[in-house]
């Protein structure tokens, strides 16, 4: 079986509308990155904070794991 890594972005909550969904195969191995690193947002651009593509940004309820996301309380 081929492994798979998926990035899903939803608006508002884990049941909100899907804003972005991308998946990629990992070949014949499981998705187990070492180290597991997650970058959120963008670095500050040379022109300053106002030129950054993620200004302003609110990030909450992030789940990064090789396992399915558990149900979180509202």
Beta strands, then each sheet from edge to edge (+ up, - down):
strand 1: 4-10
strand 2: 18-25
sheet 1: 1+ 2-
end
